[in-house]
Amino acid sequence: LPPSVLKSVGLSYGLVVVRADGMARKSGLRMGDVVYGVNQQRLRSIDDFRTAVAEPGDASGMRLLVRRGKSDFYVSMNLGGMRPRPDRPGTRDTLLRT
């Protein structure tokens, strides 16, 4: 998100949910939610997010720290079940954008 938007929501870094279907919807994410932490670790960059996603988790998956409006909460999500998109071999569905 641009610095001005991050400042308006009181965050130094965050990824916005740009598509909330499939697994994201089932997990409770909505378009416009801002993900700013994974498994109780604040994100500082997209590399932090990639590292957190790549780390093997426990059976419950990962917990995304989300800001929606003035509310902060965790969303449990297991990214291991994501399938590659046929139009972009080797990649996962894009759910978040910087």
Summary of the structure (lengths in Angstrom):
residues: 98
radius of gyration: 13.0
end to end distance: 5.0
largest distance: 37.4
contacts: 244
relative contact order: 0.22
helix: 26%
strand: 36%
